[in-house]
Amino acid sequence: MSVMVAAIRNQADLHVLPASEQFQFLHRLYVAVDALAGAHKLYKLYGSSQGFMLSTNVAEPDDNHAFTLLGAARELLQVLPQVRLPSGEALDVTLSLSSGAASSGLLGTTSLTYQLVGRSVAVARELSQTQEALPLVVTRSLVDMLPPEAAAALVPMGRASVACCPEEPQELYTLPAYRHLPLSRAVAAGDAPPPMPAAPDGGDQWAQQGSGSDAGASTRSGSPTLPVLALKQAS
C-alpha cells in the first residue's frame, strides 16, 4: 500500500472568508483532485480545508502502487498551484508519500467513513504537517518499491525525525527541482541515506522530467509551467 497526505499550507487565507465561499472553493478544488485521482485509479480517503489523503493498492489491487502514486503526485504538483484562492493567491501544498503495511475499513458504528491505519500512514501524515519548505517528500520505504529509473529521478535530502516513530528517523527524497530547499527536523548530516543507483542508459524520462518540468510546480519554487486545462474540470 502507498499513501499520499497533502497539507494545505496557506489555509489561513481561506479561513478568513465567509464559510459559504470556503465551501465553494473547496468543492471546486476537490472536483479537480477527484478527476486526477480517478485518472490514476487512486482512492480518496478524505478532503478538507486542511488537506487530503489519497492511497493506492487499497480499494483495488495495484502491483505498481508506489510508481502510480508518485506519478499522480508529480501531476498534482503542476495542477494544484494553478488553483487560486479567492484572494488570488496560488494554493500552496506539501505532499508526503510513503509505502508500507496498513489496515483499512470502518471505525465505530455511526457516521462511518473509510479509514486507513498503519505506521506508513502516520509517518506520511506527520511529514505533511512538519515539512515547512519542501513541496514533495518521499520516504525511503516508497523509493525502495519504485522501478530503478523512477527511483533514480529522486534526490536524497537526508533524514528527518518524526514523533510517531522516534526511534527511526525517516530517509527522505524529493525532486531535483526542490533540492535547494531546507529539510525540516533534519538529523545529523552524517546519517544521510546512500545515493540511489544511477538511471539506466537509453533515455531516463523520469530524470529529465524531474530536473525541468517540475521546477515551477510550487509557489515556493517559481510559477507553474503546465497549462490550466486540467484545472478547468473543476469550474
Phi, psi and omega in degrees: 000140174235145185226145174238127174245126181249130176247130177275116186281327183256041180293338179300327178290338177278322186288346177282349181276159172302149184304322181295322178290323175301314182297316180298317179296313182296325178297315178298318179300312186281341168295319178293316179298317180297322179296317179292319179299319179296321180295328180261003181058046175264159177249125178269120180273326175197163173211135182208186178287346178271335182152199183208168178229131176236150180219161175231156179063034178241294181289329176213149184297145175208104182294339180249040189299324180294315179296317179301314184292320179296320177298319178294321180297318179297321178291320178298323180296337176271324186278314189298320178297344177278349176282119183259131171295160178306335178285348183098350180286142178289146177294131181246120185231157167241125178254129179240126183241138179209159178229151178160178180291145178205158173247144182226153179156199182257136179251131180082194185234350180228159181047053190285135171225148181291132184237153177234125186230135177166168181301314182297326178294315179297319179297312181298319181296316181292318180298323179296332181270336188254342178277109191272341186242323186283127176289336182220129171231136182234128181282159179299328181300324177281319180302320181296343181261001181274154169300150184307319183291327178286320179295322182291344179277355177259153181244140179287140179248350184111195181249145178233141179281146176227133183294331182288340177222069188297336182277355186222087174303144185269127173283123188241149180229161176210186177276151180306328181297339184251008187295339181280350183276148184285149175267123179283149179056036181290143174265186185308139182300331180294346180266013182298145181291156178293154180294150177284154179298150181294149179292147179295152178291164175101020174106090178264092184297322182295315182295321178297318179293320184295332182270347184231298192290341179268357188299332181251024190280347183230152176293347178273355182223011178138193182264149178302148183247347180269154176294161185272016184303316183296330183286336185293344175294339184273349186268000000 
